[in-house]
Amino acid sequence: MKACFVSLGCDKNFVDTEHMMAMLVDAGYTIVSEPEDADVIVVNSCCFIQDALEESINTIIELGALKESGHLKALLLAGCLGQRFTDEVLKDLPEVDGIVGTNSYDELLFVLKKALAGDKEVVKKDFSSLPSNEKGRFVTGIIPSTYLKIAEGCNKHCTYCIIPSIRGEYRSIPMEELLEEAKNLADQGMKEINLVAQEVTLYGIDLYGKKSLPLLLEKLSQIEGIQWIRLLYCYPEEIDEELIDMMASNPKICHYIDMPIQHCSDDILKRMGRRTSKEDIVEKIALLKKRIPDICLRTTLICGFPGETQSHHEELMSFVEEIKFDRLGCFSYSREEGTPAAEFEDQVADEQKDQWRDEVMELQQKIVFERNNALIGQKISCFIEGRIEDDVYVARTYGDAPDVDGNIFIETTHELMSGDILDVLVIGFKEYDLIGEIAE
C-alpha cells in the first residue's frame, strides 16, 4: 500500500506529519510524493484563519476526486480542521473517510484500518496528554534543516486566537524525548534545528516548574552534528536574562529570534488580550540589541483588529519606522468563529484592513532594502541549501529562517554541499534577497 501526505499550515503541522509518516512506514506502507500514485492520502489540515480553512477544504475536495480518477481507497483528515469542525466535515465533505484530531494523530493507523474496511471513524482525545511518538520521524526534506516541536497548545488565550480550543493548554514535550529526537535527526544528517511551538519561551514551565528553554538549548547544542539552532515564536514578555545569556554565549544558537508582538498600541494590545505593553516591547528589544548587537529580529503584526482606528494605525507605522525590524510579516485580522474578538463591536471593514496591511508592508520593504544595501561589503555566516544552476548556490544567512525569510545567492566555482556553513561576502542585493561570494 502506498500513502501520500499533504501537510498544510504551520511548521508544527509539518512535524506532526513526519511522525505520522513514520507510523505508516513502520506498518509496512510506502510513502509516495504524488497523490495520484497513492492508495491512501492523509491531509494534515489547518484552519487558523479563514484563508487556511478554505485551502484545507479545497485540498480535500481536489484529492477526493482521485477516488474516481485514480486508485485512491481512503482519504483521512488530520489536524485542526477535523478537530474544530468535526460535524461540518462529516456532513459536508463526504470525501473524508476518517478523522484524527490534533492530539490523536498516534491513532492514525487504527482510523485507517477502519476506513479501508468501510467504517468512518473519528478519534479526538482530550488534551490531558500528548500523542505517542515512539515510531520516530520520517524525514522528508532534502535540505539538512528541519523543525523540532518542543510543546503543544497555548495558555495565553489571546482574544483573536482559536488555538487553545483546538490544541489545548500548553504542554511541554519531555526533554529526554526531545533530545532523543534531535539526536536521531542529527544522525540522519540534519545540521540546522529550528525550535517551534505555539510559544517556545515557556518550555518546561508545566513539567519542571520553571522555564527550561535555556537548559534545553544547552543540551541540544551538545549533540554532535547539529550546527545551528534557531528560535521561533518567542513571546516578548517571556524572554528573560537567562535565555538572552544562553543565546549570547552559545555559538550554535543563531542570533535570530522570532518575537510576534501583533501590535504596539496599548489600547489594541489590551483588547487582544496580550500580556505586554508598548513600553515592555521597546525595553525588551533594546535589551536584546544591547546584549546581542547582531541579533536579527522578526515579528508578526495584525492590521484591522476590532476597534483599531487610523490613529492606532499611524502609531503602528511610526513604531515600525522607529524599531526597523529585520524581518516582519503583517496580516489582516481574521474574524474567527468562537473567539472573543469575533463578537467585539467596531469590526473593521476588509478593505480598510487590507489597506493598512499593505501600507505596513510597503514601509517594511523600504526598511529591508535599506538594510540589505548596508550589508554590502560585510561578511556573514550562511547555510548552503543547494545548487540551483552551474556555479550558483542558494543559501540563507543566520538571519533568515527557512520558508519565511530571504535567501542569498552565491556564484562560485567551489564545490559546496548542502548543509555547509561558511562566511560569505555580500556584494549586492535584489529586493529581499542578497547576492554574495565566498569570503577569502
Secondary structure, DSSP 8 states (H G I E B T S, - for coil): -EEEEEE-S-HHHHHHHHHHHHHHHHTT-EE-S-GGG-SEEEEEE--SSHHHHHHHHHHHHHHHTHHHHS---EEEEEEHHHHHSHHHHHHH-TT--EEE-TT-GGGHHHHHHHHHTT--EEE---SSS----TT------SSSEEEEE-EE--S---TT--HHHHH-S-EE--HHHHHHHHHHHHHTT--EEEEESS-GGGTTHHHHSS--HHHHHHHHHTSTT--EEEE----GGG--HHHHHHHHH-TTEEEEEE---B---HHHHHHHT-S--HHHHHHHHHHHHHHSTT-EEEEEEEES-TT--HHHHHHHHHHHHHH--SEEEEEE----TTSGGGG-SS---HHHHHHHHHHHHHHHHHHHHHHHHHHTT-EEEEEEEEEEETTEEEEEETT--TTTS--EEEE-SS---TT-EEEEEEEEEETTEEEEEE--
